[in-house]
């Protein structure tokens, strides 16, 4: 009887938060985070302009949201491929549905808060995207974090993410150097469901909502068949304190992320992205030691101009800084900022994973944010291809992770 009750409970989609006692606020760290965030905001606005300051604030909001919900792309793919848990991917479908709706309005009307003409992420589909997204899928499972996950986990106190992000930058820089070769490989022209077909934004919006609904329905059926363990609920609290202290529901966070991505589109003219900044940071580092990176094909045009400017003038960079600091503030408010020693196996996986993600993201025209989230919300075919290939890469990575001492979710786990 007890076993039957347990199975029934596992068949029900469990809440992702639970009310319980929280750790004390880490007031010294929290104060430090707020001070650093304020100083950086002043530096950005005084060095560049108010628009950069707004994008930095959006980055802070993204970091806070990601940390409070532990909103994962890596973990969602891993749970699905290992034990059939669909909660993370269901949250992705809701997030994409909201983002697609907002993007359709913005892109079809040209709406902008700053006068920047909005343009989505629509990229070619070819060997570079297929291979790049596949190795990114492997890398994010070895590095235990995707592009957004690396940033917010670093801010949240994950020590191994120092290695992951360092390797991520190196891999992205190498990918930028090799990009002209990959651009010479077979490829289709950029394909937008809205602009490359007769559907228009209204028709493409309807089609994508139907696809999200179909995927969500299939996930429900799949979960009933697999009867997977549920995600372990995160500690939260009641009332207004939940906003600053407790964990946020996964679906709620997905909606907030979609709104923030759309807001980014209306402020800077392009959706949220992460990894182009890593290539820029790597390029600036090499330039500082005498390497002529301006001669690389990747750094032609706008990318080359960024090499000559302060990093605070790069919108993706300031948003990344915001994500890290936002996550740090959120983690210290929860009392969860507790860096730990890095095990040798984890360290090795972090480096290899970071290199694969960095290289793969340049080839695939983005990561889980720029290609998957931003690409699909922009009605780009390459976003859907990215999702499929990264999922396949995840399946391969599940076979590799145990070599480094990394555990995969198991069917017999109480939580995954």
Secondary structure, 3 states (H helix, E strand, C coil): CHHHHHHHHHHCCCCCEEECCCCCCCHHHHHHHHHHHHHHHHHHHHHCCHHHHHHHHHHHHHHHHHHHHCCCCHHHHHHHHHHCCCHHHHHHHHHHHHHHHHHHHHHHHCCCCCCCCCCCCCCCCEHHHHHHHHHHHHHHHHCCCCHHHHHHHHHCCCCHHHHHHHHHHHHHHHHHHHHHHHHCCCECCCCECCCCCCCHHHHHHHHHHHHHHHHHHHHHHHHHHHCCCECCCEEECCCCHHHHCCCCCHHHHHHHHHHHHHHHHHHHCCCCCCCHHHHHHHHHHHHHCCCCHHHCHHHCCHHHHHHHCCHHHCHHHHHHHHHHHHHHHHHHHHCCCCCCCCCHHHHHHHHHHHHHHHHHHHHCCCCHHHHHHHHHHCCEHHHHHHHHHHHHHHHHHHHHHHHHCCCCCCCCCCEC
